[in-house]
Amino acid sequence: MTVDPADVSSMGQTLRIRADAIAAARERLAQAMGRATWSGAGATRFRFHADQVHRRLAADAEELRGLVASYERLAEALREELAALKRIEARVRAWLAMNPTLPPPWPPSSLPPPVDPRWREVERAFVAVGIDLSAVSLAAAPVLAGASAEAGDWKATLSPAEHYILQHESGLDPTARNAQSGAFGIWQGLGSTLDTYAERFGFDRHTTDPHQQLTMFRAYIKDRYGTADKALEFWKKNNWY
């Protein structure tokens, strides 16, 4: 399971609160020491031990603040790692979408879930066979750009044939659901077909992300009809595809 950077930051904030509490206790002790006006052996012992506690509190607060800084650095490192894993995932999926007839070095059906550390292994597998993922252009496959794309961008990537099919299937609504058949999404994926393509790309079969739904739609079109134009031709004859 991937550690959430927010959880690490929260741990650091807990330590910060404790450090502040220790600093406040140290200040109260210093005030008590300043108000002590009596003299004698007891007073000397009090001042001696109070000074030891004062020093210890200062050291403890400083140590906790150092740990807070370490937690913040750890959270930032985790955020950078998760971002790197997401970049690898996006480029792998873009390569798979742009090279549907080439055998990939890592089976699409075995791709890890999002932000799984095994994406590093996937990247190494591609590099080992000479595929430079850093050179894969996400702009060439905007459907896979995910959260970095604006919500409406995916519609601008549709060909006339794709737009016709999706408009008539779902009205381009990624939350559309057929009450009778259970078909879902812009492409109205259904049953084992939806399961197959969700598994191929590592998507949640119930995803409402139109970019992911469009990825599955295009893969289905490619596998079944070869082109969207041929799929449209079939759709117009049969009112389904």
C-alpha positions as CSV (number, residue, x, y, z in Angstrom):
1,M,0.0,0.0,0.0
2,T,1.3,3.4,-0.9
3,V,2.0,5.8,2.0
4,D,-0.1,9.0,1.7
5,P,2.1,12.1,1.9
6,A,-0.7,13.9,3.8
7,D,-0.5,11.2,6.5
8,V,3.2,11.9,6.9
9,S,2.6,15.6,7.0
10,S,0.0,15.0,9.7
11,M,2.5,13.1,11.8
12,G,4.9,16.0,11.6
13,Q,2.1,18.4,12.6
14,T,1.4,16.3,15.7
15,L,5.1,16.5,16.7
16,R,5.0,20.3,16.1
17,I,2.1,20.6,18.5
18,R,4.0,18.6,21.1
19,A,7.1,20.8,20.5
20,D,5.0,23.9,21.1
21,A,3.5,22.5,24.3
22,I,7.0,21.7,25.6
23,A,8.2,25.2,24.7
24,A,5.2,26.6,26.6
25,A,6.0,24.4,29.6
26,R,9.6,25.6,29.6
27,E,8.4,29.2,29.5
28,R,6.1,28.7,32.5
29,L,9.0,27.0,34.4
30,A,11.3,30.0,33.6
31,Q,8.6,32.3,35.0
32,A,8.3,30.2,38.2
33,M,12.1,30.3,38.6
34,G,12.0,34.0,38.2
35,R,9.3,34.4,40.9
36,A,11.2,32.3,43.5
37,T,12.6,34.7,46.1
38,W,13.3,32.4,49.1
39,S,16.8,31.4,50.0
40,G,18.5,28.5,51.8
41,A,19.4,24.9,50.9
42,G,15.9,24.0,49.7
43,A,15.9,27.0,47.3
44,T,19.3,26.1,46.0
45,R,18.2,22.6,45.3
46,F,15.0,23.8,43.6
47,R,16.9,26.2,41.3
48,F,19.4,23.5,40.5
49,H,16.8,20.9,39.4
50,A,14.6,23.5,37.8
51,D,17.5,24.6,35.7
52,Q,18.2,20.9,34.7
53,V,14.5,20.5,33.7
54,H,14.6,23.8,31.8
55,R,17.6,22.7,29.8
56,R,16.0,19.3,29.1
57,L,12.8,20.9,27.9
58,A,14.7,23.1,25.6
59,A,16.6,20.1,24.1
60,D,13.4,18.1,23.7
61,A,11.6,20.9,21.9
62,E,14.5,21.4,19.6
63,E,14.7,17.7,18.8
64,L,11.0,17.5,18.1
65,R,11.3,20.5,15.7
66,G,14.1,18.7,14.0
67,L,11.9,15.7,13.5
68,V,9.1,17.9,12.2
69,A,11.5,19.1,9.5
70,S,12.4,15.5,8.7
71,Y,8.8,14.6,8.3
72,E,8.2,17.5,6.0
73,R,11.2,16.4,3.9
74,L,9.9,12.9,3.8
75,A,6.4,14.0,2.7
76,E,7.9,16.1,-0.1
77,A,10.0,13.1,-1.2
78,L,6.9,10.9,-1.3
79,R,5.0,13.5,-3.3
80,E,7.8,13.6,-5.8
81,E,7.9,9.8,-6.1
82,L,4.2,9.5,-6.6
83,A,4.3,12.2,-9.3
84,A,7.1,10.3,-11.0
85,L,5.1,7.1,-10.9
86,K,2.1,8.8,-12.4
87,R,4.3,10.2,-15.2
88,I,5.6,6.7,-15.9
89,E,2.1,5.3,-15.9
90,A,0.8,8.0,-18.3
91,R,3.7,7.5,-20.8
92,V,3.3,3.7,-20.7
93,R,-0.4,3.9,-21.4
94,A,0.2,6.4,-24.1
95,W,2.8,4.1,-25.8
96,L,0.4,1.2,-25.6
97,A,-2.4,3.3,-27.1
98,M,-0.2,4.5,-30.0
99,N,1.4,1.1,-30.7
100,P,-1.6,-1.3,-30.4
101,T,0.0,-3.9,-32.8
102,L,3.4,-4.0,-31.2
103,P,4.1,-6.5,-28.3
104,P,4.9,-4.5,-25.2
105,P,7.7,-5.7,-22.8
106,W,5.2,-5.7,-20.0
107,P,1.8,-7.3,-20.5
108,P,-1.0,-4.7,-20.4
109,S,-3.1,-7.1,-18.4
110,S,-0.5,-7.1,-15.7
111,L,0.0,-3.4,-15.3
112,P,0.1,-2.2,-11.7
113,P,-2.6,0.0,-10.2
114,P,-2.0,3.7,-10.1
115,V,1.0,5.0,-8.1
116,D,2.2,1.4,-7.3
117,P,6.0,1.3,-6.9
118,R,6.1,-1.5,-9.5
119,W,5.7,1.1,-12.2
120,R,9.5,1.5,-11.8
121,E,9.8,-2.1,-12.9
122,V,7.6,-1.4,-15.9
123,E,9.8,1.5,-16.8
124,R,12.9,-0.6,-16.6
125,A,11.3,-3.3,-18.8
126,F,10.6,-0.8,-21.5
127,V,14.1,0.7,-21.3
128,A,15.6,-2.8,-21.5
129,V,14.1,-3.3,-24.9
130,G,15.1,0.1,-26.1
131,I,11.9,2.0,-25.6
132,D,12.6,5.5,-24.3
133,L,9.5,6.4,-22.4
134,S,10.7,10.0,-21.8
135,A,10.3,10.5,-25.5
136,V,6.7,9.4,-25.6
137,S,4.5,12.4,-26.3
138,L,1.4,12.7,-24.2
139,A,0.2,15.4,-26.5
140,A,-0.2,12.8,-29.2
141,A,-2.6,10.9,-27.0
142,P,-4.4,13.5,-25.0
143,V,-7.0,11.0,-23.9
144,L,-4.3,9.6,-21.6
145,A,-3.2,12.9,-20.1
146,G,-5.7,12.4,-17.2
147,A,-6.0,15.1,-14.6
148,S,-3.6,17.4,-16.5
149,A,-6.2,17.8,-19.2
150,E,-9.2,20.1,-19.0
151,A,-12.5,18.4,-18.6
152,G,-13.6,19.3,-22.1
153,D,-10.4,18.6,-24.0
154,W,-11.3,15.0,-24.7
155,K,-14.2,16.0,-26.9
156,A,-11.9,18.1,-29.1
157,T,-9.9,14.9,-29.9
158,L,-12.9,13.0,-31.3
159,S,-13.1,12.2,-35.0
160,P,-16.5,12.8,-36.7
161,A,-17.2,9.1,-36.6
162,E,-16.3,8.8,-32.9
163,H,-18.4,11.8,-32.0
164,Y,-21.4,10.4,-33.9
165,I,-21.2,7.0,-32.1
166,L,-20.7,8.5,-28.6
167,Q,-23.3,11.2,-29.0
168,H,-25.9,8.6,-30.0
169,E,-24.8,6.1,-27.3
170,S,-24.5,8.4,-24.3
171,G,-24.9,12.0,-25.3
172,L,-21.2,12.3,-24.4
173,D,-22.1,11.8,-20.7
174,P,-19.4,9.8,-18.8
175,T,-22.0,9.0,-16.1
176,A,-24.7,7.7,-18.5
177,R,-26.1,4.3,-17.5
178,N,-28.6,2.2,-19.3
179,A,-31.2,1.2,-16.7
180,Q,-32.0,-2.1,-18.6
181,S,-28.7,-3.4,-19.7
182,G,-26.3,-1.7,-17.2
183,A,-24.2,-0.3,-20.0
184,F,-22.1,2.5,-18.7
185,G,-20.2,5.6,-19.7
186,I,-19.7,7.6,-22.9
187,W,-19.1,4.4,-24.8
188,Q,-21.7,2.3,-23.0
189,G,-19.3,-0.4,-22.0
190,L,-21.1,-3.5,-21.0
191,G,-20.4,-6.8,-19.1
192,S,-17.3,-8.8,-20.0
193,T,-16.4,-6.2,-22.7
194,L,-16.1,-3.5,-20.1
195,D,-14.3,-5.8,-17.7
196,T,-11.8,-6.8,-20.5
197,Y,-10.8,-3.2,-21.4
198,A,-10.8,-1.9,-17.8
199,E,-8.4,-4.7,-16.9
200,R,-6.2,-4.1,-19.9
201,F,-5.6,-0.5,-19.0
202,G,-5.8,-0.9,-15.2
203,F,-8.9,1.3,-14.9
204,D,-11.8,1.0,-12.5
205,R,-14.7,-0.4,-14.5
206,H,-16.9,2.2,-12.9
207,T,-14.6,5.1,-13.7
208,T,-16.4,8.3,-14.7
209,D,-13.2,9.8,-16.1
210,P,-14.0,10.5,-19.8
211,H,-10.3,10.2,-20.7
212,Q,-10.2,6.6,-19.4
213,Q,-13.5,5.7,-20.9
214,L,-12.4,7.1,-24.3
215,T,-9.2,5.0,-24.1
216,M,-11.3,1.9,-23.6
217,F,-13.7,2.9,-26.4
218,R,-10.9,3.4,-28.9
219,A,-9.2,0.1,-28.0
220,Y,-12.5,-1.7,-28.5
221,I,-13.0,0.0,-31.8
222,K,-9.5,-0.9,-32.9
223,D,-9.9,-4.5,-31.9
224,R,-13.4,-5.1,-33.3
225,Y,-13.6,-2.8,-36.4
226,G,-10.2,-1.5,-37.1
227,T,-11.3,2.1,-37.5
228,A,-14.0,4.3,-36.2
229,D,-15.4,4.9,-39.7
230,K,-16.0,1.1,-40.1
231,A,-17.6,1.1,-36.6
232,L,-19.9,3.9,-37.6
233,E,-20.9,2.1,-40.7
234,F,-21.9,-0.9,-38.6
235,W,-23.7,1.3,-36.1
236,K,-25.8,3.0,-38.8
237,K,-26.9,-0.4,-40.1
238,N,-27.6,-2.0,-36.7
239,N,-28.1,0.9,-34.3
240,W,-25.4,-0.6,-32.0
241,Y,-21.8,-1.5,-32.4
